[in-house]
Amino acid sequence: MPRFFVDSPFATGDVLALPDEVARHVQVLRLQTGDALTLFNGRGGQYEARLVEVGRRNALVEVGAFEAIEAEPPYRITLAQGVAGGDKMDWLVEKAIELGVARIVPLVTARGVVRLSGERAARRHAHWQGIARAACEQCGRNRLPAIDPASDLTKWMEGLPSRGGPGAMRYMLSPRGAQPFDSLPDTAPDAEVILLIGPEGGLAPHEEEAAIAHGFAPLSLGPRILRTETAGMAVLAALAARWGGW
C-alpha cells in the first residue's frame, strides 16, 4: 500500500487536500478514486486513508483509522558524517534512515571534498530532508529523523555537552582505533550514541585529537579500511543485530 508523509496535523474523519508534491506522486503511481493508502506526519503512528478525489493537479483523501505502529529501534543513534562528494551523501542519508538512525549531522571537515555555505548549504539541507521523508515512506518509519544543517566539525564538537553526561557513548571510526567493535555493550544503552565518521580520506590527525578530547573513543572495525559510505552502514547494521534493532 502506498505510504505518504504529510507535514500537518490531521485526524480520523478529516478530508484532506494532499500537498502538491504528494498529489504529483499519486498521479505518477496512477492511483484512482477509492484507492487505499497510508498517511503519516512524523509525530508517531500512521493513518489509513482513501482517495476521494483525484484531479489533474490535486488529490483529496478521507482519513481513516489511526494505527499505533512504530518501526523505531530500541536505541538512539546520531550519525555525525563528514560530507561525502557526488551522490554518496544522498545515499548515506537514505540508507542510514532505513537502518534506524535518529539524527544525521552533516559535517564539513578538513579533508572533505565538498564545501557548503550560504544558499548552497540551505539547498543541500532541504534536499537531504526530502530524501529523509522519502526513505521513511519506503521503509515504514513513522517518526521523521532529524537532519541538521551542515556544520563545521570543530564548532559542532565545541557545542556538545561536556563528555555527554551519564551513560553517553561517543565513538569515532578510525583506522588507528584501539577499541575493537566487539568490546561494545551487548545491550542497547539508554543514552544517546554518537557515531563520528570522516569523509573520503578520513579525519585529519588534529580532528581525531580534538574528537578524543571531546570524549570520542576511537573505534576499530578490523584490518580492512572501509569507504566512508560503507563504514557507517556497516556499524549501523552490526549494532542493529547486537542491540535488537531488527
PyRosetta script that sets phi, psi and omega in degrees:
from pyrosetta import init, pose_from_sequence

init()
pose = pose_from_sequence("MPRFFVDSPFATGDVLALPDEVARHVQVLRLQTGDALTLFNGRGGQYEARLVEVGRRNALVEVGAFEAIEAEPPYRITLAQGVAGGDKMDWLVEKAIELGVARIVPLVTARGVVRLSGERAARRHAHWQGIARAACEQCGRNRLPAIDPASDLTKWMEGLPSRGGPGAMRYMLSPRGAQPFDSLPDTAPDAEVILLIGPEGGLAPHEEEAAIAHGFAPLSLGPRILRTETAGMAVLAALAARWGGW")
pose.set_psi(1, 132.5)
pose.set_omega(1, -179.8)
pose.set_phi(2, -61.5)
pose.set_psi(2, 140.6)
pose.set_omega(2, 177.7)
pose.set_phi(3, -118.8)
pose.set_psi(3, 137.9)
pose.set_omega(3, -179.5)
pose.set_phi(4, -134.9)
pose.set_psi(4, 140.0)
pose.set_omega(4, 174.3)
pose.set_phi(5, -90.3)
pose.set_psi(5, 128.7)
pose.set_omega(5, 177.1)
pose.set_phi(6, -126.3)
pose.set_psi(6, 115.6)
pose.set_omega(6, -173.5)
pose.set_phi(7, -85.0)
pose.set_psi(7, 66.6)
pose.set_omega(7, 177.0)
pose.set_phi(8, -162.1)
pose.set_psi(8, 156.1)
pose.set_omega(8, 176.3)
pose.set_phi(9, -74.6)
pose.set_psi(9, 142.2)
pose.set_omega(9, 174.5)
pose.set_phi(10, -154.4)
pose.set_psi(10, 166.9)
pose.set_omega(10, -174.8)
pose.set_phi(11, -147.0)
pose.set_psi(11, 165.5)
pose.set_omega(11, 178.6)
pose.set_phi(12, -54.6)
pose.set_psi(12, 131.8)
pose.set_omega(12, 179.5)
pose.set_phi(13, 97.3)
pose.set_psi(13, -15.7)
pose.set_omega(13, 179.4)
pose.set_phi(14, -69.3)
pose.set_psi(14, 145.6)
pose.set_omega(14, 167.0)
pose.set_phi(15, -104.0)
pose.set_psi(15, 118.8)
pose.set_omega(15, -166.0)
pose.set_phi(16, -121.1)
pose.set_psi(16, 131.3)
pose.set_omega(16, 171.9)
pose.set_phi(17, -82.2)
pose.set_psi(17, 121.5)
pose.set_omega(17, -178.7)
pose.set_phi(18, -70.3)
pose.set_psi(18, 144.4)
pose.set_omega(18, 175.2)
pose.set_phi(19, -56.4)
pose.set_psi(19, 156.4)
pose.set_omega(19, -174.2)
pose.set_phi(20, -54.3)
pose.set_psi(20, -44.9)
pose.set_omega(20, -176.3)
pose.set_phi(21, -67.9)
pose.set_psi(21, -33.1)
pose.set_omega(21, 177.4)
pose.set_phi(22, -72.1)
pose.set_psi(22, -40.5)
pose.set_omega(22, 177.4)
pose.set_phi(23, -60.8)
pose.set_psi(23, -38.2)
pose.set_omega(23, 177.5)
pose.set_phi(24, -65.3)
pose.set_psi(24, -38.0)
pose.set_omega(24, 178.0)
pose.set_phi(25, -64.7)
pose.set_psi(25, -39.5)
pose.set_omega(25, 175.8)
pose.set_phi(26, -57.7)
pose.set_psi(26, -42.3)
pose.set_omega(26, 178.9)
pose.set_phi(27, -64.6)
pose.set_psi(27, -43.7)
pose.set_omega(27, -178.7)
pose.set_phi(28, -60.9)
pose.set_psi(28, -39.1)
pose.set_omega(28, -179.8)
pose.set_phi(29, -78.8)
pose.set_psi(29, -3.7)
pose.set_omega(29, 179.4)
pose.set_phi(30, 59.0)
pose.set_psi(30, 37.6)
pose.set_omega(30, 176.3)
pose.set_phi(31, -73.7)
pose.set_psi(31, 151.2)
pose.set_omega(31, -174.5)
pose.set_phi(32, -123.1)
pose.set_psi(32, 162.9)
pose.set_omega(32, 174.5)
pose.set_phi(33, -53.1)
pose.set_psi(33, 132.5)
pose.set_omega(33, -177.7)
pose.set_phi(34, 96.6)
pose.set_psi(34, -15.2)
pose.set_omega(34, -179.7)
pose.set_phi(35, -70.2)
pose.set_psi(35, 145.5)
pose.set_omega(35, 179.7)
pose.set_phi(36, -90.6)
pose.set_psi(36, 148.6)
pose.set_omega(36, 175.5)
pose.set_phi(37, -152.4)
pose.set_psi(37, 175.9)
pose.set_omega(37, 179.9)
pose.set_phi(38, -121.9)
pose.set_psi(38, 136.9)
pose.set_omega(38, 177.6)
pose.set_phi(39, -119.0)
pose.set_psi(39, 145.9)
pose.set_omega(39, 170.9)
pose.set_phi(40, -145.9)
pose.set_psi(40, 153.3)
pose.set_omega(40, -177.1)
pose.set_phi(41, -119.9)
pose.set_psi(41, 13.4)
pose.set_omega(41, 176.3)
pose.set_phi(42, 82.8)
pose.set_psi(42, -0.4)
pose.set_omega(42, -178.2)
pose.set_phi(43, -97.2)
pose.set_psi(43, 4.0)
pose.set_omega(43, -179.9)
pose.set_phi(44, 110.3)
pose.set_psi(44, 139.4)
pose.set_omega(44, -179.4)
pose.set_phi(45, 72.3)
pose.set_psi(45, 178.4)
pose.set_omega(45, -179.3)
pose.set_phi(46, -147.0)
pose.set_psi(46, 167.1)
pose.set_omega(46, -177.3)
pose.set_phi(47, -125.4)
pose.set_psi(47, 137.6)
pose.set_omega(47, 165.4)
pose.set_phi(48, -69.5)
pose.set_psi(48, 150.0)
pose.set_omega(48, 178.4)
pose.set_phi(49, -154.1)
pose.set_psi(49, 162.4)
pose.set_omega(49, 179.4)
pose.set_phi(50, -140.8)
pose.set_psi(50, 135.7)
pose.set_omega(50, 178.8)
pose.set_phi(51, -68.8)
pose.set_psi(51, 128.4)
pose.set_omega(51, 177.4)
pose.set_phi(52, -110.5)
pose.set_psi(52, -13.3)
pose.set_omega(52, 176.6)
pose.set_phi(53, -159.4)
pose.set_psi(53, 133.7)
pose.set_omega(53, 176.4)
pose.set_phi(54, -130.4)
pose.set_psi(54, 109.2)
pose.set_omega(54, 178.0)
pose.set_phi(55, -101.1)
pose.set_psi(55, -171.4)
pose.set_omega(55, -179.7)
pose.set_phi(56, -71.4)
pose.set_psi(56, -31.2)
pose.set_omega(56, -177.3)
pose.set_phi(57, -130.3)
pose.set_psi(57, 7.5)
pose.set_omega(57, -177.4)
pose.set_phi(58, -145.9)
pose.set_psi(58, 165.2)
pose.set_omega(58, 176.7)
pose.set_phi(59, -152.5)
pose.set_psi(59, 138.2)
pose.set_omega(59, 176.8)
pose.set_phi(60, -115.2)
pose.set_psi(60, 142.0)
pose.set_omega(60, 176.4)
pose.set_phi(61, -128.3)
pose.set_psi(61, 151.5)
pose.set_omega(61, 169.4)
pose.set_phi(62, -101.7)
pose.set_psi(62, 124.4)
pose.set_omega(62, -176.4)
pose.set_phi(63, -79.9)
pose.set_psi(63, 128.9)
pose.set_omega(63, -178.9)
pose.set_phi(64, -101.7)
pose.set_psi(64, -142.8)
pose.set_omega(64, -172.5)
pose.set_phi(65, -70.5)
pose.set_psi(65, 145.1)
pose.set_omega(65, 174.8)
pose.set_phi(66, -82.9)
pose.set_psi(66, 139.7)
pose.set_omega(66, 177.4)
pose.set_phi(67, -122.8)
pose.set_psi(67, 118.8)
pose.set_omega(67, -177.9)
pose.set_phi(68, -81.7)
pose.set_psi(68, 65.9)
pose.set_omega(68, -176.7)
pose.set_phi(69, -106.0)
pose.set_psi(69, 132.1)
pose.set_omega(69, 176.6)
pose.set_phi(70, -129.5)
pose.set_psi(70, 151.9)
pose.set_omega(70, 178.0)
pose.set_phi(71, -129.0)
pose.set_psi(71, 26.9)
pose.set_omega(71, -177.8)
pose.set_phi(72, -83.8)
pose.set_psi(72, 144.1)
pose.set_omega(72, 176.0)
pose.set_phi(73, -73.3)
pose.set_psi(73, 162.7)
pose.set_omega(73, -178.2)
pose.set_phi(74, -83.4)
pose.set_psi(74, 34.7)
pose.set_omega(74, 177.7)
pose.set_phi(75, -156.7)
pose.set_psi(75, 168.5)
pose.set_omega(75, -177.2)
pose.set_phi(76, -127.0)
pose.set_psi(76, 114.1)
pose.set_omega(76, -179.5)
pose.set_phi(77, -115.5)
pose.set_psi(77, 131.2)
pose.set_omega(77, 169.6)
pose.set_phi(78, -102.1)
pose.set_psi(78, 124.3)
pose.set_omega(78, 176.9)
pose.set_phi(79, -97.5)
pose.set_psi(79, 110.5)
pose.set_omega(79, 176.1)
pose.set_phi(80, -98.1)
pose.set_psi(80, 103.1)
pose.set_omega(80, -166.9)
pose.set_phi(81, -116.2)
pose.set_psi(81, 123.9)
pose.set_omega(81, 170.8)
pose.set_phi(82, -59.9)
pose.set_psi(82, 130.1)
pose.set_omega(82, -174.6)
pose.set_phi(83, -61.0)
pose.set_psi(83, 122.9)
pose.set_omega(83, 179.6)
pose.set_phi(84, -93.0)
pose.set_psi(84, 156.0)
pose.set_omega(84, -176.4)
pose.set_phi(85, -84.4)
pose.set_psi(85, 169.5)
pose.set_omega(85, 178.4)
pose.set_phi(86, 62.2)
pose.set_psi(86, -138.6)
pose.set_omega(86, 179.0)
pose.set_phi(87, -91.0)
pose.set_psi(87, 3.9)
pose.set_omega(87, -174.5)
pose.set_phi(88, -62.4)
pose.set_psi(88, -39.5)
pose.set_omega(88, -176.7)
pose.set_phi(89, -67.7)
pose.set_psi(89, -37.6)
pose.set_omega(89, 175.6)
pose.set_phi(90, -59.3)
pose.set_psi(90, -45.1)
pose.set_omega(90, 179.6)
pose.set_phi(91, -63.0)
pose.set_psi(91, -42.1)
pose.set_omega(91, 179.5)
pose.set_phi(92, -60.8)
pose.set_psi(92, -45.2)
pose.set_omega(92, -180.0)
pose.set_phi(93, -61.0)
pose.set_psi(93, -48.1)
pose.set_omega(93, -177.7)
pose.set_phi(94, -60.7)
pose.set_psi(94, -49.9)
pose.set_omega(94, -174.5)
pose.set_phi(95, -72.6)
pose.set_psi(95, -35.5)
pose.set_omega(95, 177.8)
pose.set_phi(96, -62.8)
pose.set_psi(96, -37.6)
pose.set_omega(96, 178.3)
pose.set_phi(97, -69.3)
pose.set_psi(97, -40.7)
pose.set_omega(97, 175.6)
pose.set_phi(98, -59.2)
pose.set_psi(98, -31.7)
pose.set_omega(98, -177.8)
pose.set_phi(99, -90.5)
pose.set_psi(99, 4.1)
pose.set_omega(99, 166.4)
pose.set_phi(100, 101.0)
pose.set_psi(100, 11.0)
pose.set_omega(100, -179.6)
pose.set_phi(101, -63.6)
pose.set_psi(101, 150.5)
pose.set_omega(101, 179.3)
pose.set_phi(102, -93.1)
pose.set_psi(102, -26.8)
pose.set_omega(102, -178.0)
pose.set_phi(103, -151.6)
pose.set_psi(103, 145.6)
pose.set_omega(103, 173.3)
pose.set_phi(104, -123.7)
pose.set_psi(104, 128.4)
pose.set_omega(104, 178.3)
pose.set_phi(105, -115.6)
pose.set_psi(105, 103.8)
pose.set_omega(105, 176.1)
pose.set_phi(106, -73.6)
pose.set_psi(106, 132.4)
pose.set_omega(106, -174.4)
pose.set_phi(107, -121.6)
pose.set_psi(107, 135.5)
pose.set_omega(107, 173.7)
pose.set_phi(108, -91.6)
pose.set_psi(108, 121.9)
pose.set_omega(108, -172.2)
pose.set_phi(109, -125.4)
pose.set_psi(109, 171.4)
pose.set_omega(109, -174.7)
pose.set_phi(110, -62.0)
pose.set_psi(110, -39.2)
pose.set_omega(110, -175.6)
pose.set_phi(111, -98.1)
pose.set_psi(111, 2.7)
pose.set_omega(111, 179.9)
pose.set_phi(112, -67.6)
pose.set_psi(112, 142.9)
pose.set_omega(112, -179.5)
pose.set_phi(113, -88.1)
pose.set_psi(113, -9.2)
pose.set_omega(113, -178.4)
pose.set_phi(114, -108.5)
pose.set_psi(114, 132.0)
pose.set_omega(114, 176.0)
pose.set_phi(115, -117.3)
pose.set_psi(115, 123.1)
pose.set_omega(115, -175.3)
pose.set_phi(116, -121.3)
pose.set_psi(116, 133.2)
pose.set_omega(116, 174.5)
pose.set_phi(117, -163.6)
pose.set_psi(117, 160.9)
pose.set_omega(117, 173.9)
pose.set_phi(118, 58.9)
pose.set_psi(118, -137.0)
pose.set_omega(118, -176.3)
pose.set_phi(119, -64.6)
pose.set_psi(119, -35.7)
pose.set_omega(119, -179.7)
pose.set_phi(120, -64.0)
pose.set_psi(120, -41.4)
pose.set_omega(120, 178.2)
pose.set_phi(121, -64.0)
pose.set_psi(121, -40.7)
pose.set_omega(121, 179.4)
pose.set_phi(122, -64.4)
pose.set_psi(122, -40.2)
pose.set_omega(122, 179.0)
pose.set_phi(123, -65.3)
pose.set_psi(123, -42.8)
pose.set_omega(123, 179.7)
pose.set_phi(124, -65.4)
pose.set_psi(124, -38.7)
pose.set_omega(124, 178.9)
pose.set_phi(125, -61.0)
pose.set_psi(125, -47.3)
pose.set_omega(125, 178.7)
pose.set_phi(126, -62.7)
pose.set_psi(126, -38.2)
pose.set_omega(126, 179.0)
pose.set_phi(127, -63.2)
pose.set_psi(127, -45.1)
pose.set_omega(127, 179.9)
pose.set_phi(128, -66.7)
pose.set_psi(128, -34.8)
pose.set_omega(128, 176.1)
pose.set_phi(129, -63.2)
pose.set_psi(129, -38.6)
pose.set_omega(129, 176.1)
pose.set_phi(130, -63.7)
pose.set_psi(130, -40.5)
pose.set_omega(130, 176.9)
pose.set_phi(131, -62.9)
pose.set_psi(131, -39.2)
pose.set_omega(131, 179.6)
pose.set_phi(132, -63.0)
pose.set_psi(132, -43.3)
pose.set_omega(132, 179.1)
pose.set_phi(133, -62.4)
pose.set_psi(133, -45.3)
pose.set_omega(133, -179.5)
pose.set_phi(134, -64.5)
pose.set_psi(134, -37.6)
pose.set_omega(134, 179.1)
pose.set_phi(135, -64.8)
pose.set_psi(135, -39.4)
pose.set_omega(135, 177.8)
pose.set_phi(136, -66.3)
pose.set_psi(136, -39.3)
pose.set_omega(136, 177.1)
pose.set_phi(137, -59.3)
pose.set_psi(137, -41.4)
pose.set_omega(137, -175.7)
pose.set_phi(138, -73.7)
pose.set_psi(138, -43.1)
pose.set_omega(138, -168.1)
pose.set_phi(139, -93.4)
pose.set_psi(139, -7.8)
pose.set_omega(139, 175.2)
pose.set_phi(140, 95.0)
pose.set_psi(140, 7.4)
pose.set_omega(140, 176.8)
pose.set_phi(141, -77.0)
pose.set_psi(141, 137.3)
pose.set_omega(141, -179.3)
pose.set_phi(142, -107.9)
pose.set_psi(142, 1.7)
pose.set_omega(142, 174.0)
pose.set_phi(143, -119.3)
pose.set_psi(143, 126.6)
pose.set_omega(143, -173.0)
pose.set_phi(144, -81.9)
pose.set_psi(144, 119.5)
pose.set_omega(144, 176.1)
pose.set_phi(145, -64.6)
pose.set_psi(145, 152.7)
pose.set_omega(145, 178.6)
pose.set_phi(146, -80.3)
pose.set_psi(146, 137.2)
pose.set_omega(146, 172.2)
pose.set_phi(147, -117.7)
pose.set_psi(147, 109.8)
pose.set_omega(147, -178.3)
pose.set_phi(148, -76.8)
pose.set_psi(148, 154.3)
pose.set_omega(148, 168.9)
pose.set_phi(149, -62.1)
pose.set_psi(149, 154.2)
pose.set_omega(149, 179.0)
pose.set_phi(150, -60.2)
pose.set_psi(150, 136.5)
pose.set_omega(150, -177.7)
pose.set_phi(151, -127.3)
pose.set_psi(151, 152.6)
pose.set_omega(151, 169.4)
pose.set_phi(152, -69.8)
pose.set_psi(152, 134.0)
pose.set_omega(152, -175.4)
pose.set_phi(153, -55.7)
pose.set_psi(153, -47.8)
pose.set_omega(153, -176.7)
pose.set_phi(154, -63.3)
pose.set_psi(154, -46.2)
pose.set_omega(154, -179.5)
pose.set_phi(155, -64.2)
pose.set_psi(155, -38.3)
pose.set_omega(155, 179.3)
pose.set_phi(156, -63.9)
pose.set_psi(156, -44.3)
pose.set_omega(156, -179.9)
pose.set_phi(157, -64.8)
pose.set_psi(157, -37.9)
pose.set_omega(157, 179.4)
pose.set_phi(158, -65.4)
pose.set_psi(158, -24.0)
pose.set_omega(158, 179.5)
pose.set_phi(159, -87.5)
pose.set_psi(159, -4.4)
pose.set_omega(159, 178.8)
pose.set_phi(160, -74.7)
pose.set_psi(160, 148.5)
pose.set_omega(160, 173.8)
pose.set_phi(161, -58.7)
pose.set_psi(161, 147.0)
pose.set_omega(161, -179.4)
pose.set_phi(162, -57.4)
pose.set_psi(162, 114.5)
pose.set_omega(162, 177.4)
pose.set_phi(163, 60.6)
pose.set_psi(163, 0.8)
pose.set_omega(163, 172.0)
pose.set_phi(164, 86.2)
pose.set_psi(164, -7.0)
pose.set_omega(164, 178.6)
pose.set_phi(165, 84.0)
pose.set_psi(165, -179.4)
pose.set_omega(165, -176.0)
pose.set_phi(166, -61.0)
pose.set_psi(166, 130.4)
pose.set_omega(166, 174.7)
pose.set_phi(167, 78.2)
pose.set_psi(167, -2.4)
pose.set_omega(167, -177.2)
pose.set_phi(168, -66.0)
pose.set_psi(168, 145.2)
pose.set_omega(168, -179.7)
pose.set_phi(169, -128.0)
pose.set_psi(169, 122.4)
pose.set_omega(169, 179.1)
pose.set_phi(170, -127.8)
pose.set_psi(170, 126.8)
pose.set_omega(170, -179.1)
pose.set_phi(171, -130.3)
pose.set_psi(171, 143.3)
pose.set_omega(171, 176.5)
pose.set_phi(172, -121.7)
pose.set_psi(172, 121.2)
pose.set_omega(172, 177.0)
pose.set_phi(173, -73.5)
pose.set_psi(173, 129.6)
pose.set_omega(173, -177.0)
pose.set_phi(174, -152.2)
pose.set_psi(174, 136.4)
pose.set_omega(174, 174.3)
pose.set_phi(175, -60.9)
pose.set_psi(175, -20.0)
pose.set_omega(175, 179.5)
pose.set_phi(176, -98.4)
pose.set_psi(176, 11.1)
pose.set_omega(176, -177.6)
pose.set_phi(177, -63.8)
pose.set_psi(177, 137.7)
pose.set_omega(177, -178.9)
pose.set_phi(178, -94.5)
pose.set_psi(178, -18.2)
pose.set_omega(178, -176.9)
pose.set_phi(179, -94.6)
pose.set_psi(179, 120.2)
pose.set_omega(179, -179.4)
pose.set_phi(180, -75.9)
pose.set_psi(180, 155.4)
pose.set_omega(180, -178.1)
pose.set_phi(181, -60.0)
pose.set_psi(181, -37.7)
pose.set_omega(181, -175.6)
pose.set_phi(182, -72.4)
pose.set_psi(182, 0.2)
pose.set_omega(182, 174.6)
pose.set_phi(183, -87.1)
pose.set_psi(183, -7.1)
pose.set_omega(183, 179.7)
pose.set_phi(184, -68.1)
pose.set_psi(184, 156.2)
pose.set_omega(184, -178.7)
pose.set_phi(185, -57.8)
pose.set_psi(185, 151.0)
pose.set_omega(185, 179.8)
pose.set_phi(186, -79.4)
pose.set_psi(186, -21.3)
pose.set_omega(186, -179.1)
pose.set_phi(187, -118.7)
pose.set_psi(187, 155.6)
pose.set_omega(187, -177.2)
pose.set_phi(188, -65.3)
pose.set_psi(188, 133.9)
pose.set_omega(188, 178.5)
pose.set_phi(189, -77.4)
pose.set_psi(189, 157.5)
pose.set_omega(189, 175.2)
pose.set_phi(190, -78.6)
pose.set_psi(190, -29.7)
pose.set_omega(190, -177.2)
pose.set_phi(191, -84.4)
pose.set_psi(191, 164.8)
pose.set_omega(191, 177.4)
pose.set_phi(192, -64.5)
pose.set_psi(192, 143.8)
pose.set_omega(192, 173.1)
pose.set_phi(193, -111.8)
pose.set_psi(193, 127.7)
pose.set_omega(193, 176.5)
pose.set_phi(194, -109.9)
pose.set_psi(194, 127.6)
pose.set_omega(194, 179.7)
pose.set_phi(195, -114.3)
pose.set_psi(195, 114.6)
pose.set_omega(195, -176.9)
pose.set_phi(196, -103.0)
pose.set_psi(196, 127.3)
pose.set_omega(196, -178.3)
pose.set_phi(197, -134.0)
pose.set_psi(197, 134.6)
pose.set_omega(197, 178.5)
pose.set_phi(198, -78.2)
pose.set_psi(198, 173.3)
pose.set_omega(198, 177.8)
pose.set_phi(199, -83.1)
pose.set_psi(199, -163.9)
pose.set_omega(199, 171.4)
pose.set_phi(200, -55.5)
pose.set_psi(200, 132.4)
pose.set_omega(200, -177.8)
pose.set_phi(201, 89.1)
pose.set_psi(201, -8.2)
pose.set_omega(201, 176.0)
pose.set_phi(202, 75.6)
pose.set_psi(202, -176.5)
pose.set_omega(202, 176.9)
pose.set_phi(203, -81.0)
pose.set_psi(203, 146.0)
pose.set_omega(203, 176.3)
pose.set_phi(204, -70.6)
pose.set_psi(204, 155.9)
pose.set_omega(204, -179.5)
pose.set_phi(205, -53.4)
pose.set_psi(205, -42.0)
pose.set_omega(205, -179.1)
pose.set_phi(206, -68.2)
pose.set_psi(206, -27.7)
pose.set_omega(206, 176.5)
pose.set_phi(207, -72.3)
pose.set_psi(207, -40.3)
pose.set_omega(207, 176.7)
pose.set_phi(208, -63.3)
pose.set_psi(208, -41.0)
pose.set_omega(208, 178.9)
pose.set_phi(209, -62.6)
pose.set_psi(209, -42.2)
pose.set_omega(209, 179.1)
pose.set_phi(210, -65.7)
pose.set_psi(210, -39.0)
pose.set_omega(210, 179.6)
pose.set_phi(211, -63.6)
pose.set_psi(211, -42.9)
pose.set_omega(211, 177.9)
pose.set_phi(212, -60.8)
pose.set_psi(212, -40.9)
pose.set_omega(212, 178.8)
pose.set_phi(213, -64.0)
pose.set_psi(213, -25.1)
pose.set_omega(213, 178.3)
pose.set_phi(214, -95.0)
pose.set_psi(214, 15.7)
pose.set_omega(214, 171.6)
pose.set_phi(215, 93.5)
pose.set_psi(215, 12.3)
pose.set_omega(215, 179.1)
pose.set_phi(216, -89.4)
pose.set_psi(216, 124.8)
pose.set_omega(216, 177.5)
pose.set_phi(217, -86.3)
pose.set_psi(217, 127.1)
pose.set_omega(217, 177.8)
pose.set_phi(218, -67.9)
pose.set_psi(218, 120.0)
pose.set_omega(218, -174.7)
pose.set_phi(219, -109.5)
pose.set_psi(219, 132.3)
pose.set_omega(219, 178.9)
pose.set_phi(220, -100.4)
pose.set_psi(220, 142.5)
pose.set_omega(220, 173.8)
pose.set_phi(221, -107.9)
pose.set_psi(221, 20.0)
pose.set_omega(221, 177.1)
pose.set_phi(222, 102.8)
pose.set_psi(222, -165.1)
pose.set_omega(222, -170.8)
pose.set_phi(223, -77.6)
pose.set_psi(223, -15.6)
pose.set_omega(223, -177.3)
pose.set_phi(224, -94.8)
pose.set_psi(224, 136.2)
pose.set_omega(224, 177.6)
pose.set_phi(225, -91.6)
pose.set_psi(225, 117.4)
pose.set_omega(225, -177.2)
pose.set_phi(226, -91.4)
pose.set_psi(226, 150.3)
pose.set_omega(226, 173.3)
pose.set_phi(227, -64.6)
pose.set_psi(227, 158.1)
pose.set_omega(227, -178.1)
pose.set_phi(228, -59.8)
pose.set_psi(228, -35.4)
pose.set_omega(228, -178.7)
pose.set_phi(229, -78.6)
pose.set_psi(229, -12.4)
pose.set_omega(229, 177.8)
pose.set_phi(230, -95.3)
pose.set_psi(230, -38.0)
pose.set_omega(230, -170.0)
pose.set_phi(231, -60.3)
pose.set_psi(231, -52.3)
pose.set_omega(231, -177.4)
pose.set_phi(232, -62.9)
pose.set_psi(232, -41.0)
pose.set_omega(232, -178.3)
pose.set_phi(233, -67.3)
pose.set_psi(233, -35.6)
pose.set_omega(233, 177.8)
pose.set_phi(234, -63.8)
pose.set_psi(234, -43.0)
pose.set_omega(234, -179.8)
pose.set_phi(235, -67.8)
pose.set_psi(235, -43.8)
pose.set_omega(235, -179.6)
pose.set_phi(236, -60.9)
pose.set_psi(236, -41.4)
pose.set_omega(236, 179.0)
pose.set_phi(237, -67.8)
pose.set_psi(237, -40.6)
pose.set_omega(237, -179.8)
pose.set_phi(238, -66.5)
pose.set_psi(238, -39.6)
pose.set_omega(238, 178.5)
pose.set_phi(239, -68.4)
pose.set_psi(239, -34.5)
pose.set_omega(239, 176.2)
pose.set_phi(240, -61.2)
pose.set_psi(240, -41.7)
pose.set_omega(240, 177.7)
pose.set_phi(241, -68.8)
pose.set_psi(241, -37.0)
pose.set_omega(241, -176.6)
pose.set_phi(242, -75.9)
pose.set_psi(242, -37.0)
pose.set_omega(242, -170.8)
pose.set_phi(243, -109.0)
pose.set_psi(243, 11.2)
pose.set_omega(243, 175.7)
pose.set_phi(244, 81.9)
pose.set_psi(244, 27.6)
pose.set_omega(244, -179.6)
pose.set_phi(245, -79.7)
pose.set_psi(245, -8.6)
pose.set_omega(245, 179.5)
pose.set_phi(246, -91.9)
pose.dump_pdb("model.pdb")
